[in-house]
Structures are given as C-alpha cells and as structure tokens.
Amino acid sequence: MFKYLNKVNIQGIFFICFIVSSITSHSQNNENDYYIRFVDSADYYIDDYPKKAQAFLDSIPQPIEEKITGRVADYYDIKALIHDERGEYAQFCQSYILAIKYAEKEKNYEVAGNASLELFANLYFAKKNAVAYTYLNKAKAYYELDNNTNGLLEVKQMYAYAEFSNRNYKKCNELIFKHLETYKAVKDDAYFYMFATYMLTLNYIELDNLNKAYTYLKEFERLKDNPTIVKYNYASFNVSMDINFAEHYLKNKKLDSVSHYLSKASELRSYMSNDLVRKYFNLKADVYKSYGKIEEAKAYLDSIAIFERKMFDNNLEASFQLNNTLIKTESERESESVKKFWNGLLAVFLFCLLSFLSIFYLIYYRKYKWKLKDSIDKMNNLSYLKSNNEKLTGKVLGLEEYILNLKKEVKGVSMIHDVPVQREKIKDLYKNLLHNSSTLIDKSENHLELVNELNVEFFNRIQSKYPQLNDSEVITCYYLFMDFKNKEIALFLNISVRALESKRYRISKKIDLNTKKTSLLEHLKETFKDTKIGSTI
C-alpha cells in the first residue's frame, strides 16, 4: 500500500507540473497574439501614416522577442521603413540587419530577401564595395527558398541599378531593355516597370537625349494612379526626376525650365532624400545667382550649411546609438550563453533524476503494474461510458430545444421591416450563435443557410447577379448592405478587421468594381436599393 501511494504521488506531481505548464503556455500565447496585432496595425499604416506605425511599434513592451514571437522580423522590417522615411541611415541599416537575423530564425524568407535587397541598394549607392554584393547574393538565395518570382526579378533589376549608380548609363539601359517587357507584364506589382522607366528617364537625361527621356517620363506618369504602387515610392522617384531635369536645363542656361522643374520639386519636398535636398538648395542658389539676386542665393547656401550640420549631428547620434546597441547585443549574448550553460546543467541533472526514478519504478513496481492498470482501465471505461451516456442524452435534448427556439427567433427577426431594429436583433442573435457555436450547428448546416433565412430576397438577387462570389463573400456583402461596421462584421465572421478589409478588396476585384469612383458599400446600396428587408420565409 505504501508503495502504491508513492507511485500516485509521483504521478500527481507530474500532472500538476503539466497543468501549470499548460496554463502558463496558454497565457503567453494570448499575450503574443495581442501584441502581434500591433505589428499588423503598424504594417497597415506604414505607407501613408508612418507616425501611427511608429506608435504601434512603440506600444510593444520589451523584450519584443518574447512579446511577438514569430513576428520579430516583420517588426524590424517596418522599423527600417520608418528610419528610411526620416533619413536615419545608421538606424535604417541596423534595423534591416536585425530583420535578417530574426527572419532566418523564423524562416520568413520573404522579409529576409527584402531586407538584403534594401541593404544592397543603400550600401552600393554609398560605398560601391563587395560587401553590398554579399547582400545581393543573400537576397537571391532567400527568394529561391521562398519561391518568390517577383523577388528574383527584382534581384535582376538591381544589377541595372548598380550600373546606374556607377554612371554607366548605356550599360544600365542595355540591362533594363533585356527585361523591360517582363517588368511591364507584372500586373500585381507595377513597381518593377516604374523603377525601370525611372532609371531610363534619368539615363537619357545624362546622355543628353531629351526625346527619349520624355518618352519614358510619359510611361512613368501613366503609373501614377496604379493601385499596386505605394504613393511614397512614386513621389520620391518623381521628385528625383524633376531635380535631374532642372540640373540638365541649368547646364544649358534655360532658366525658365529650371524654375519650372524646381517649382514642381518643391511640391514634393517631403519625399526628397538627403542628397536631393542638397541638390535642390544648390540649384535654387545657382538660379538666384544667375538672376543677380545674391541675397536670395546666400539664403539658400546658408540653408545647405544648416542642413549639413543637422545631418552630421543626426549621423553622429545614430552612430553612438548603433554602437550602444551592438554593445548591448554583445552583452545579451554573453548573458544568454551563461544562461544556456546553467540550463544545460539543470537539464542534465533532471535527466539523471528521472532516469533514476524510472529504474527505481521498474525494479519495485513492475509486478503490480499490469494488475493495477487492468483494474484502473476497467473502472475508467465503466465511468466514462456512464458519464458520456448521461451527457449525450442531456445534450441532445438541450440541442433540439435550442434549435427550435433559434428558428423562432430567426422568423421573428425576418418579419421586422425597420432596418436599424432588425440589425440590432441580428447582432444579438449572432452573439448568441458565436457563444454557443460548439453545440449549435451540426455538419449539415452552414453559416450561409442560417443567415439566408433573414433576407431571402437579398441572397437570391446577389447570388444571381454575382455567382462568382463564395458563401463567405456573399455574407460579407449582406452585412455591409445592412450597415454593420467593420468591427461588427469581423466579430460575426470570427476574423480580424484587417482580414475583413482584404476580403472587401477581393470582392471589389471579383465584381470588377472601380473603387476610385464608388465604394463597395455604395455599390451594394445602389444595386439592391429596392430589395425588401425582412422577406417572409
């Protein structure tokens, strides 16, 4: 009897440890999911509202490796874009290096490829050394692991960019023309063709062939409203071309044309890189000198001096920050090594202890094992069958009664003709459905069938007009038509708000809706405006 109690105690200890571990793991997973939403929000706002993106990233507490497990690479990828927008070169490089480090751990090869490509472009432009090509080769390897066709195409484009940076304009054009039609054929990402036409335009300006330059400038301008192009990228390329045209015309003493392009460039001042800001100030000073306006020219030269001093201070501060980060990283690595050493010793000790207990158990309890196991199995099986039978009987009765009441509720809602009232009733009904989803719907029923009963006429019409929409997309259209908000619809469908926005975008594409002229909601309201609300079942 004493031996049996020892065995139960050992098993109980292991069981308690398992429960504690499970609860801790569940809590950590919930916290991880919570902060990962901040990364998704930052990614959503980064193109148009970088300050909002920064605010979301700053809201993630340290250490981020524990708070956003599996998404650390995305975090640093977004951080790099923020630093790039601010002209913080040192932090920009540091963030992309960290993005690669964590992307390799998370096997996020798309982010690793993008980060390597950005580092190549910036390092090559600044130093033109072999280190830059190391990152280009890395980008190619990552994209191959990711089977990323567009990424590999961008690697090819970087070879043309390298010649462009070296001022080998003819060679650059040759490399671009080899793949120009391929770039143009990529409909899901017009960046390739935009970048190609941008380089061609600048190349022909430098080659003093303005006819060709304007030809590709027109091709570039056709992409202005392309939905696959980020506004920031288009504007930064556009202002660069304006500055280069102004520079060309200044060499040819055509001051009116210089003023025209500088005026255009001033409208896009916020999209200028540091180099373009310097060129812009110098060109303005030269124009004023040509007109004999020495004081105005001096003002712009003073602006250059102030700008250079500010950039020097920023770079100096960034260098200190980078050094501090590297020192901190090295310290963390040493601390992590010590921690791993002690964890290893603890693991060896626990392994030895468990081995000893296992041998002890085999020697002293083996003769009781099978007899005890057989008795426990019989008791457990009998108890399980009895308990399951009672639960199943009660569950079936409760389910039948619940479904009957639900059908009555659905019919009641369908008879309501007041849209706001019907919407609130539907919301309450679906909260109840989601709360009881584990026992409410069997495999023979689906989401669409239940919702369909609320408005038969709407579902018949939309499925007739747009048969290409699947059930989930039809339900989304119904909720939009009923004036539900994104958060409410996301709750009903058990998806995130961002996933819902993606779904709305796909619906618009499927029905060939021009979202620049009208939104999906406006289209649904207009198309189904004469649909009767609350049709009789």
C-alpha positions as CSV (number, residue, x, y, z in Angstrom):
1,M,0.0,0.0,0.0
2,F,2.9,2.4,0.8
3,K,4.5,1.7,-2.5
4,Y,1.2,2.4,-4.3
5,L,0.8,5.8,-2.6
6,N,4.4,6.7,-3.6
7,K,3.6,6.0,-7.2
8,V,0.4,8.1,-7.1
9,N,2.3,11.0,-5.5
10,I,4.9,10.9,-8.3
11,Q,2.3,10.8,-11.0
12,G,0.4,13.6,-9.2
13,I,3.4,15.8,-9.1
14,F,4.0,15.3,-12.9
15,F,0.3,16.0,-13.6
16,I,0.3,19.3,-11.6
17,C,3.5,20.4,-13.4
18,F,1.8,19.6,-16.7
19,I,-1.3,21.7,-15.8
20,V,0.8,24.7,-14.6
21,S,2.9,24.5,-17.8
22,S,-0.2,24.4,-19.9
23,I,-1.8,27.4,-18.2
24,T,1.5,29.4,-18.5
25,S,1.8,28.5,-22.1
26,H,-1.8,29.5,-22.9
27,S,-1.3,32.8,-21.1
28,Q,1.8,33.5,-23.1
29,N,0.1,32.6,-26.4
30,N,-2.7,35.1,-25.7
31,E,-0.3,37.9,-24.9
32,N,1.7,37.0,-28.0
33,D,-1.4,37.2,-30.2
34,Y,-2.4,40.6,-28.6
35,Y,0.9,42.3,-29.4
36,I,1.2,40.7,-32.8
37,R,-1.9,42.8,-33.7
38,F,0.2,45.9,-33.1
39,V,2.7,44.7,-35.7
40,D,-0.2,44.1,-38.2
41,S,-1.5,47.6,-37.5
42,A,1.9,49.2,-38.0
43,D,2.2,47.3,-41.3
44,Y,-1.2,48.7,-42.3
45,Y,-0.3,52.3,-41.6
46,I,3.4,52.4,-42.6
47,D,2.8,53.6,-46.2
48,D,0.6,56.6,-45.5
49,Y,0.9,57.2,-41.8
50,P,4.4,56.3,-40.6
51,K,3.9,58.1,-37.3
52,K,1.0,55.9,-36.4
53,A,3.0,52.9,-37.4
54,Q,5.8,54.0,-35.1
55,A,3.2,54.5,-32.2
56,F,2.0,50.9,-32.6
57,L,5.6,49.5,-32.6
58,D,6.5,51.6,-29.5
59,S,3.5,50.1,-27.7
60,I,5.1,46.7,-27.7
61,P,6.9,46.2,-24.4
62,Q,10.4,44.8,-24.2
63,P,11.7,42.3,-24.7
64,I,9.9,42.1,-28.0
65,E,11.3,38.7,-28.8
66,E,9.0,37.3,-26.1
67,K,6.0,39.5,-26.8
68,I,5.8,39.0,-30.6
69,T,7.3,35.5,-31.1
70,G,7.4,34.6,-34.8
71,R,6.9,38.2,-36.0
72,V,10.1,39.9,-34.8
73,A,11.5,40.0,-38.4
74,D,8.3,41.9,-39.5
75,Y,8.8,44.3,-36.6
76,Y,12.3,45.3,-37.7
77,D,11.3,45.4,-41.3
78,I,8.7,48.1,-40.5
79,K,11.2,49.9,-38.2
80,A,13.6,50.1,-41.2
81,L,11.0,51.8,-43.4
82,I,10.3,54.4,-40.6
83,H,14.0,55.2,-40.3
84,D,14.3,55.4,-44.1
85,E,11.4,57.9,-44.2
86,R,13.2,60.0,-41.6
87,G,16.6,59.8,-43.3
88,E,18.2,58.0,-40.4
89,Y,20.7,55.9,-42.3
90,A,22.5,54.2,-39.5
91,Q,19.3,53.0,-37.8
92,F,17.9,52.0,-41.2
93,C,20.8,49.6,-41.8
94,Q,20.7,48.3,-38.2
95,S,17.0,47.5,-38.4
96,Y,17.4,45.6,-41.7
97,I,20.4,43.6,-40.3
98,L,18.2,42.6,-37.3
99,A,15.3,41.8,-39.7
100,I,17.5,39.4,-41.5
101,K,18.8,37.8,-38.2
102,Y,15.2,37.1,-37.0
103,A,13.9,36.2,-40.4
104,E,16.4,33.4,-40.6
105,K,15.2,32.1,-37.2
106,E,11.5,32.4,-38.2
107,K,12.1,31.1,-41.7
108,N,10.5,34.2,-43.1
109,Y,12.5,34.2,-46.3
110,E,10.4,37.0,-48.0
111,V,11.4,39.5,-45.3
112,A,15.0,38.3,-45.3
113,G,15.1,38.8,-49.1
114,N,13.6,42.2,-49.0
115,A,15.9,43.4,-46.2
116,S,19.0,42.0,-48.0
117,L,17.9,43.8,-51.2
118,E,17.5,47.1,-49.4
119,L,20.9,46.8,-47.7
120,F,22.5,46.1,-51.1
121,A,20.9,49.2,-52.7
122,N,21.9,51.5,-49.9
123,L,25.4,50.1,-49.3
124,Y,26.2,50.0,-53.0
125,F,25.0,53.6,-53.5
126,A,27.1,54.8,-50.6
127,K,30.3,52.7,-50.9
128,K,30.1,50.5,-54.1
129,N,32.1,47.7,-52.5
130,A,32.0,43.9,-52.4
131,V,30.0,43.9,-49.1
132,A,27.0,45.2,-51.0
133,Y,27.1,42.3,-53.4
134,T,27.1,39.9,-50.5
135,Y,23.7,41.1,-49.6
136,L,22.5,40.9,-53.2
137,N,23.6,37.2,-53.3
138,K,21.8,36.6,-50.0
139,A,18.6,38.2,-51.4
140,K,18.7,35.8,-54.3
141,A,19.2,32.8,-52.0
142,Y,16.3,33.8,-49.7
143,Y,14.0,34.4,-52.7
144,E,14.8,31.0,-54.1
145,L,14.0,29.4,-50.7
146,D,10.7,31.4,-50.8
147,N,9.9,30.5,-54.4
148,N,9.4,34.3,-54.9
149,T,9.3,35.0,-58.6
150,N,8.9,38.8,-58.2
151,G,11.8,38.9,-55.7
152,L,14.1,37.2,-58.1
153,L,13.1,39.6,-60.8
154,E,14.0,42.5,-58.5
155,V,17.4,41.0,-58.0
156,K,18.0,41.1,-61.7
157,Q,16.9,44.8,-61.7
158,M,19.5,45.5,-59.0
159,Y,22.3,44.7,-61.5
160,A,21.0,47.5,-63.7
161,Y,20.7,49.8,-60.6
162,A,24.4,49.1,-59.9
163,E,25.4,50.3,-63.4
164,F,23.1,53.3,-62.9
165,S,24.9,54.2,-59.6
166,N,28.3,53.8,-61.4
167,R,27.1,56.3,-64.1
168,N,27.4,53.6,-66.8
169,Y,24.2,54.8,-68.3
170,K,24.4,52.9,-71.6
171,K,25.2,49.6,-69.9
172,C,22.3,50.2,-67.5
173,N,19.9,50.8,-70.4
174,E,21.1,47.5,-72.0
175,L,20.4,45.5,-68.9
176,I,16.9,47.2,-68.5
177,F,15.9,46.6,-72.1
178,K,16.7,42.8,-71.7
179,H,13.8,42.5,-69.2
180,L,11.7,45.6,-69.8
181,E,8.7,43.7,-71.3
182,T,8.9,41.3,-68.3
183,Y,8.8,44.2,-65.9
184,K,5.8,45.7,-67.7
185,A,3.9,42.3,-67.6
186,V,4.0,42.1,-63.8
187,K,0.4,43.3,-63.2
188,D,0.3,42.6,-59.5
189,D,3.2,44.9,-58.8
190,A,3.9,47.8,-61.2
191,Y,6.9,48.9,-59.1
192,F,9.2,46.9,-61.5
193,Y,8.1,48.9,-64.6
194,M,8.0,52.2,-62.6
195,F,11.6,51.7,-61.4
196,A,12.7,50.7,-64.9
197,T,11.2,53.8,-66.6
198,Y,12.6,56.0,-63.8
199,M,16.2,54.8,-64.5
200,L,15.7,55.0,-68.3
201,T,14.5,58.6,-67.9
202,L,17.5,59.7,-65.8
203,N,19.9,57.8,-68.1
204,Y,18.7,59.6,-71.2
205,I,18.9,62.9,-69.4
206,E,22.5,62.2,-68.6
207,L,23.1,61.0,-72.2
208,D,21.6,64.4,-73.4
209,N,18.8,62.6,-75.3
210,L,15.7,64.5,-74.1
211,N,13.3,63.0,-76.6
212,K,13.9,59.5,-75.2
213,A,13.9,60.9,-71.6
214,Y,10.4,62.4,-72.1
215,T,9.2,59.2,-73.8
216,Y,9.9,57.2,-70.7
217,L,8.8,60.0,-68.4
218,K,5.3,59.7,-70.0
219,E,5.5,55.9,-69.4
220,F,6.4,56.6,-65.8
221,E,3.5,59.2,-65.4
222,R,1.0,56.6,-66.7
223,L,1.6,54.6,-63.5
224,K,0.7,57.5,-61.1
225,D,-2.7,56.1,-60.0
226,N,-1.7,52.4,-60.3
227,P,-3.1,50.8,-57.1
228,T,-0.2,48.4,-56.8
229,I,2.3,51.2,-56.4
230,V,3.0,52.9,-53.0
231,K,2.5,56.6,-53.1
232,Y,5.8,57.3,-51.3
233,N,7.8,55.3,-53.9
234,Y,6.1,57.1,-56.9
235,A,6.5,60.6,-55.3
236,S,10.2,60.0,-54.4
237,F,11.1,58.9,-57.9
238,N,9.0,61.7,-59.4
239,V,10.8,64.5,-57.4
240,S,14.2,62.9,-58.3
241,M,13.4,63.2,-62.0
242,D,12.3,66.9,-61.5
243,I,15.6,67.7,-59.8
244,N,17.6,66.0,-62.6
245,F,15.6,67.8,-65.4
246,A,16.3,71.1,-63.5
247,E,20.0,70.3,-63.3
248,H,20.1,69.5,-67.0
249,Y,18.4,72.7,-68.0
250,L,20.7,74.8,-65.7
251,K,23.7,73.4,-67.6
252,N,22.1,74.6,-70.8
253,K,21.2,78.1,-69.4
254,K,17.5,77.5,-69.8
255,L,16.4,79.2,-66.5
256,D,12.7,79.2,-67.2
257,S,12.7,75.4,-67.5
258,V,14.9,75.2,-64.4
259,S,12.4,77.3,-62.4
260,H,9.6,75.2,-63.7
261,Y,11.0,71.9,-62.5
262,L,12.2,73.3,-59.2
263,S,8.7,74.6,-58.6
264,K,7.4,71.0,-59.3
265,A,10.0,69.6,-57.0
266,S,9.1,72.0,-54.1
267,E,5.6,70.5,-54.1
268,L,7.2,67.1,-53.3
269,R,9.8,68.4,-50.8
270,S,8.8,65.9,-48.1
271,Y,9.7,63.0,-50.4
272,M,13.2,64.2,-51.1
273,S,16.2,62.1,-49.9
274,N,19.1,63.9,-48.2
275,D,21.1,64.0,-51.5
276,L,18.1,65.6,-53.3
277,V,17.6,68.2,-50.6
278,R,21.3,69.3,-51.1
279,K,20.9,69.4,-54.9
280,Y,17.6,71.3,-54.5
281,F,19.2,74.0,-52.3
282,N,22.3,74.3,-54.6
283,L,20.1,74.6,-57.7
284,K,17.9,77.3,-56.1
285,A,21.1,79.2,-55.1
286,D,22.5,78.9,-58.7
287,V,19.3,80.2,-60.2
288,Y,19.2,83.2,-58.0
289,K,22.9,83.9,-58.8
290,S,22.0,83.8,-62.5
291,Y,19.3,86.4,-61.9
292,G,21.7,88.5,-59.9
293,K,19.8,88.0,-56.6
294,I,22.8,87.5,-54.4
295,E,20.9,87.7,-51.0
296,E,18.4,85.1,-52.0
297,A,21.2,82.9,-53.3
298,K,23.1,83.4,-50.0
299,A,20.0,82.4,-48.0
300,Y,19.9,79.0,-49.8
301,L,23.6,78.4,-49.3
302,D,23.1,79.1,-45.6
303,S,20.3,76.6,-45.7
304,I,22.7,74.0,-47.1
305,A,25.1,74.7,-44.2
306,I,22.4,74.3,-41.6
307,F,21.1,71.1,-43.3
308,E,24.6,69.6,-43.4
309,R,25.2,70.4,-39.8
310,K,21.9,68.8,-38.8
311,M,22.7,65.7,-40.9
312,F,26.1,65.5,-39.3
313,D,24.6,65.7,-35.8
314,N,21.9,63.1,-36.7
315,N,24.5,60.7,-38.1
316,L,26.8,61.2,-35.1
317,E,23.9,60.4,-32.7
318,A,22.9,57.5,-34.8
319,S,26.5,56.1,-34.7
320,F,26.5,56.3,-30.9
321,Q,23.1,54.6,-30.8
322,L,24.4,51.9,-33.2
323,N,27.5,51.3,-31.0
324,N,25.4,51.2,-27.9
325,T,23.1,48.7,-29.5
326,L,26.0,46.5,-30.6
327,I,27.5,46.6,-27.1
328,K,24.1,45.8,-25.6
329,T,23.7,42.9,-28.1
330,E,27.1,41.5,-27.2
331,S,26.3,41.7,-23.5
332,E,23.0,40.0,-24.1
333,R,24.7,37.2,-26.0
334,E,27.2,36.7,-23.1
335,S,24.3,36.6,-20.6
336,E,22.4,34.2,-22.9
337,S,25.5,31.9,-23.1
338,V,25.8,31.8,-19.3
339,K,22.1,31.1,-19.0
340,K,22.3,28.3,-21.6
341,F,25.2,26.8,-19.6
342,W,23.2,26.6,-16.4
343,N,20.1,25.5,-18.2
344,G,22.2,22.7,-19.7
345,L,23.4,21.6,-16.3
346,L,19.9,21.7,-14.9
347,A,18.6,19.6,-17.9
348,V,21.4,17.0,-17.3
349,F,20.5,16.9,-13.6
350,L,16.8,16.4,-14.3
351,F,17.5,13.7,-16.9
352,C,19.7,11.8,-14.4
353,L,17.0,12.2,-11.7
354,L,14.2,11.0,-14.0
355,S,16.4,8.1,-15.1
356,F,17.0,7.0,-11.5
357,L,13.3,7.3,-10.7
358,S,12.4,5.2,-13.8
359,I,14.8,2.5,-12.8
360,F,13.5,2.6,-9.3
361,Y,10.0,2.3,-10.6
362,L,10.8,-0.7,-12.8
363,I,12.5,-2.6,-10.1
364,Y,9.9,-2.2,-7.3
365,Y,6.6,-1.7,-9.0
366,R,6.7,-3.9,-12.1
367,K,5.0,-6.8,-10.5
368,Y,2.0,-4.5,-9.5
369,K,1.8,-2.7,-12.9
370,W,-0.4,-4.9,-15.0
371,K,-2.8,-5.8,-12.3
372,L,-3.2,-2.2,-11.2
373,K,-3.5,-1.0,-14.8
374,D,-6.2,-3.5,-15.7
375,S,-8.3,-2.6,-12.6
376,I,-8.0,1.2,-13.3
377,D,-8.8,0.7,-17.1
378,K,-12.0,-1.2,-16.2
379,M,-13.1,1.4,-13.7
380,N,-12.3,4.3,-16.1
381,N,-14.1,2.6,-19.0
382,L,-17.2,2.0,-17.0
383,S,-17.2,5.5,-15.5
384,Y,-16.6,7.1,-18.9
385,L,-19.4,5.1,-20.7
386,K,-21.9,6.0,-17.9
387,S,-20.9,9.7,-17.8
388,N,-20.9,10.0,-21.6
389,N,-24.3,8.4,-21.9
390,E,-25.8,10.8,-19.4
391,K,-24.2,13.8,-21.0
392,L,-25.2,12.8,-24.5
393,T,-28.8,12.3,-23.5
394,G,-28.9,15.8,-21.9
395,K,-27.0,17.4,-24.8
396,V,-29.4,16.1,-27.5
397,L,-32.5,17.2,-25.6
398,G,-31.0,20.6,-25.0
399,L,-29.8,21.0,-28.6
400,E,-33.2,20.1,-30.0
401,E,-34.9,22.7,-27.8
402,Y,-32.2,25.3,-28.6
403,I,-32.6,24.9,-32.3
404,L,-36.4,25.1,-32.1
405,N,-36.1,28.4,-30.2
406,L,-33.4,29.7,-32.6
407,K,-35.7,29.0,-35.6
408,K,-38.5,31.0,-33.9
409,E,-36.0,33.9,-33.2
410,V,-34.9,33.8,-36.9
411,K,-38.5,34.0,-38.1
412,G,-39.2,36.9,-35.7
413,V,-36.3,38.8,-36.9
414,S,-37.2,38.3,-40.6
415,M,-40.6,39.9,-40.0
416,I,-39.1,43.1,-38.8
417,H,-39.2,45.8,-41.5
418,D,-37.3,48.5,-39.5
419,V,-33.7,48.2,-40.7
420,P,-32.0,49.6,-37.6
421,V,-34.1,47.4,-35.3
422,Q,-33.5,44.3,-37.5
423,R,-29.8,45.0,-37.5
424,E,-29.6,45.1,-33.7
425,K,-31.7,41.9,-33.4
426,I,-29.3,40.2,-35.9
427,K,-26.3,41.3,-33.9
428,D,-27.8,39.9,-30.6
429,L,-28.7,36.7,-32.5
430,Y,-25.1,36.2,-33.8
431,K,-23.5,37.0,-30.5
432,N,-25.7,34.2,-29.1
433,L,-24.7,31.9,-32.1
434,L,-21.0,32.6,-31.6
435,H,-21.2,32.0,-27.8
436,N,-22.9,28.6,-28.3
437,S,-21.1,27.6,-31.5
438,S,-19.8,24.4,-30.0
439,T,-23.3,22.9,-29.7
440,L,-25.4,24.9,-32.1
441,I,-24.6,23.9,-35.7
442,D,-24.0,20.4,-36.9
443,K,-22.1,19.4,-40.0
444,S,-25.3,19.5,-42.2
445,E,-25.8,23.3,-41.7
446,N,-23.6,26.2,-42.5
447,H,-23.3,29.9,-41.8
448,L,-24.9,31.0,-45.0
449,E,-28.0,28.8,-44.6
450,L,-28.8,30.4,-41.2
451,V,-28.2,34.0,-42.4
452,N,-30.1,33.3,-45.6
453,E,-33.4,32.9,-43.7
454,L,-33.2,36.5,-42.5
455,N,-33.4,38.1,-46.0
456,V,-34.2,35.5,-48.8
457,E,-34.7,38.1,-51.5
458,F,-31.3,39.8,-51.0
459,F,-29.4,36.5,-51.1
460,N,-31.3,35.3,-54.2
461,R,-30.6,38.5,-56.1
462,I,-26.9,38.8,-55.2
463,Q,-26.2,35.1,-55.9
464,S,-27.9,35.5,-59.3
465,K,-26.0,38.7,-60.2
466,Y,-22.6,37.7,-58.8
467,P,-22.4,33.9,-59.0
468,Q,-18.6,34.2,-58.8
469,L,-18.8,35.2,-55.1
470,N,-18.4,32.4,-52.5
471,D,-20.5,32.0,-49.4
472,S,-18.2,33.9,-47.1
473,E,-18.1,36.9,-49.6
474,V,-21.9,36.9,-50.0
475,I,-22.4,37.0,-46.2
476,T,-19.9,39.9,-46.0
477,C,-21.9,41.8,-48.7
478,Y,-25.1,41.2,-46.7
479,Y,-23.6,42.6,-43.5
480,L,-22.3,45.7,-45.4
481,F,-25.7,46.2,-47.0
482,M,-27.3,46.1,-43.6
483,D,-25.0,48.9,-42.4
484,F,-22.9,46.9,-40.0
485,K,-19.5,48.3,-39.1
486,N,-16.2,46.5,-39.9
487,K,-15.6,45.6,-36.3
488,E,-19.1,44.0,-36.0
489,I,-18.7,42.1,-39.3
490,A,-15.3,40.8,-38.2
491,L,-16.8,39.6,-34.9
492,F,-19.6,37.8,-36.7
493,L,-17.2,36.0,-39.1
494,N,-14.6,35.4,-36.4
495,I,-11.8,37.1,-38.3
496,S,-9.6,40.1,-37.8
497,V,-10.6,43.6,-39.1
498,R,-7.6,43.6,-41.4
499,A,-8.7,40.2,-42.9
500,L,-12.1,41.7,-43.5
501,E,-10.7,44.6,-45.3
502,S,-8.7,42.2,-47.5
503,K,-11.9,40.3,-48.2
504,R,-13.7,43.5,-49.2
505,Y,-10.9,44.3,-51.6
506,R,-11.1,40.8,-53.2
507,I,-14.9,41.2,-53.5
508,S,-14.5,44.5,-55.4
509,K,-11.9,42.8,-57.7
510,K,-14.2,39.9,-58.4
511,I,-17.2,42.0,-59.4
512,D,-15.0,44.4,-61.4
513,L,-15.9,47.4,-59.2
514,N,-13.9,50.6,-59.8
515,T,-13.3,51.6,-56.2
516,K,-11.9,55.0,-57.2
517,K,-15.4,56.0,-58.4
518,T,-17.6,54.3,-55.8
519,S,-17.0,52.2,-52.7
520,L,-18.3,48.6,-52.3
521,L,-20.9,49.8,-49.7
522,E,-22.2,52.5,-52.1
523,H,-22.4,49.9,-54.9
524,L,-24.4,47.4,-52.8
525,K,-26.8,50.1,-51.6
526,E,-27.4,51.3,-55.2
527,T,-27.7,47.9,-56.8
528,F,-30.0,46.4,-54.2
529,K,-31.8,49.5,-53.0
530,D,-35.3,48.1,-53.9
531,T,-34.7,44.8,-52.1
532,K,-37.3,44.2,-49.4
533,I,-35.9,44.0,-45.9
534,G,-37.2,41.1,-43.8
535,S,-38.7,38.9,-46.6
536,T,-41.1,36.3,-45.5
537,I,-39.6,32.8,-45.0
